[in-house]
Amino acid sequence: MASSSPLTGVILVDCARANASEGLETAAERCGYGNDTAKFQTALRTACSEMNVEIEGLSDLEDDDPAAVRAERGMVVAPDTPSEL
């Protein structure tokens, strides 16, 4: 869902990261910058800089391997069936 106004700060970085795999144009639109990718990139770099995170571009926010990231967070332990609870 696209934002109705341009996002800033941590919210912009979160939105950009969530949409990074969709490409620059899609991320800019969903973060409220419409077709203005240059303004989006400037705002994103500024927001990251304020968080002391340096990026070259949107691709720096993409997960290299989402499955590996999930695996690093821990393992899900659950019974095979509800009757084994």
Contact map, one row per residue, 1 for C-alpha under 8 A:
1110000000000000000000000000010000000000000000000000000000000000000000000000000000000
1111000000000000000000000000111100000000000000000000000000000000000000000000000000000
1111111000000000000000000000111100000000000000000000000000000000000000000000000000000
0111110000000000000000000000000100000000000000000000000000000000000000000000000000000
0011111000000000000000000000001110000000000000000000000000000000000000000000000000000
0011111100000000000000000000001110000000000000000000000000000000000000000000000000000
0010111110110000000000000000001100000000000000000000000000000000000000000000000000000
0000011111111000000000000000000000000000001100100000000000000000000000000000000000000
0000001111111000000000000000000000000000000100110100000000000000000000000000000000000
0000000111111100000000000000000000000000000000110010000000000000000000000000000000000
0000001111111110000000000000000000000000000000000000000000000000000000000000000000000
0000001111111111000000000000001000000000000100100000000000000000000000000000000000000
0000000111111111100000000000000000000000000100110000000000000000000000000000000000000
0000000001111111110000000000000000000000000000000000000000000000000000000000000000000
0000000000111111111000000010011000000000000000000000000000000000000000000000000000000
0000000000011111111100000011001000000000000100000000000001001000000000000000000000000
0000000000001111111100000000000000000000000000000000000001001100000000000000000000000
0000000000000111111110000000000000000000000000000000000000000000000000000000000000000
0000000000000011111111100110010000000000000000000000000000000000000000000000000000000
0000000000000001111111110010000000000000000000000000000001101100000000000000000000000
0000000000000000011111100000000000000000000000000000000000100100000000000000000000000
0000000000000000001111110110000000000000000000000000000000000000000000000000000000000
0000000000000000001111111110000000000000000000000000000000000000000000000000000000000
0000000000000000000101111111000000001000000000000000000001000000000000000000000000000
0000000000000000000000111111100000101000000000000000000000000000000000000000000000000
0000000000000000001001111111110000000000000000000000000000000000000000000000000000000
0000000000000011001101111111111000000000000000000000000000000000000000000000000000000
0000000000000001000000011111111111111001000000000000000000000000000000000000000000000
0110000000000000000000001111111111100000000000000000000000000000000000000000000000000
1110000000000010001000000111111111000000000000000000000000000000000000000000000000000
0110111000010011000000000011111111000001000000000000000000000000000000000000000000000
0111111000000000000000000001111111000000000000000000000000000000000000000000000000000
0000110000000000000000000001111111111011000000000000000000000000000000000000000000000
0000000000000000000000000001111111111000000000000000000000000000000000000000000000000
0000000000000000000000001001100011111000000000000000000000000000000000000000000000000
0000000000000000000000000001000011111111000000000000000000000000000000000000000000000
0000000000000000000000011001000011111111100000000000000000000000000000000000000000000
0000000000000000000000000000000000011111110000000000000000000000000000000000000000000
0000000000000000000000000000000010011111111000000000000000000000000000000000000000000
0000000000000000000000000001001010011111111100000000000000000000000000000000000000000
0000000000000000000000000000000000001111111110000000000011000000000000000000000000000
0000000000000000000000000000000000000111111111000000000000000000000000000000000000000
0000000100000000000000000000000000000011111111100000000000000000000000000000000000000
0000000110011001000000000000000000000001111111110000000000000000000000000000000000000
0000000000000000000000000000000000000000111111111000011110000000000000000000000000000
0000000000000000000000000000000000000000011111111100000000000000000000000000000000000
0000000111011000000000000000000000000000001111111110000000000000000000000000000000000
0000000011001000000000000000000000000000000111111111111000000000000000000000000000000
0000000000000000000000000000000000000000000011111111110000000000000000000000000000000
0000000010000000000000000000000000000000000001111111100000000000000000000000000000000
0000000001000000000000000000000000000000000000111111100000000000000000000000000000000
0000000000000000000000000000000000000000000000011111110000000000000000000000000000000
0000000000000000000000000000000000000000000000011111111000000000000000000000000000000
0000000000000000000000000000000000000000000010011001111100000000000000000000000000000
0000000000000000000000000000000000000000000010010000111111011000000000000000000000000
0000000000000000000000000000000000000000000010000000011111110000000000000000000000000
0000000000000000000000000000000000000000100010000000001111111000000000000000000000000
0000000000000001100100010000000000000000100000000000001111111100000000000000000000000
0000000000000000000110000000000000000000000000000000000111111100000000000000000000000
0000000000000000000000000000000000000000000000000000001111111100000000000000000000000
0000000000000001100100000000000000000000000000000000001011111110000000000000000000000
0000000000000000100110000000000000000000000000000000000001111111000000000000000000000
0000000000000000000000000000000000000000000000000000000000001111110010000000000000000
0000000000000000000000000000000000000000000000000000000000000111110000000000000000000
0000000000000000000000000000000000000000000000000000000000000011111110000000000000000
0000000000000000000000000000000000000000000000000000000000000011111111000000000000000
0000000000000000000000000000000000000000000000000000000000000000111111100000000000000
0000000000000000000000000000000000000000000000000000000000000000111111110000000000000
0000000000000000000000000000000000000000000000000000000000000010111111111000000000000
0000000000000000000000000000000000000000000000000000000000000000011111111100000000000
0000000000000000000000000000000000000000000000000000000000000000001111111110000000000
0000000000000000000000000000000000000000000000000000000000000000000111111100000000000
0000000000000000000000000000000000000000000000000000000000000000000011111110000000000
0000000000000000000000000000000000000000000000000000000000000000000001111111000000000
0000000000000000000000000000000000000000000000000000000000000000000000101111100000000
0000000000000000000000000000000000000000000000000000000000000000000000000111110000000
0000000000000000000000000000000000000000000000000000000000000000000000000011111000000
0000000000000000000000000000000000000000000000000000000000000000000000000001111100000
0000000000000000000000000000000000000000000000000000000000000000000000000000111111011
0000000000000000000000000000000000000000000000000000000000000000000000000000011111010
0000000000000000000000000000000000000000000000000000000000000000000000000000001111111
0000000000000000000000000000000000000000000000000000000000000000000000000000001111111
0000000000000000000000000000000000000000000000000000000000000000000000000000000011111
0000000000000000000000000000000000000000000000000000000000000000000000000000001111111
0000000000000000000000000000000000000000000000000000000000000000000000000000001011111
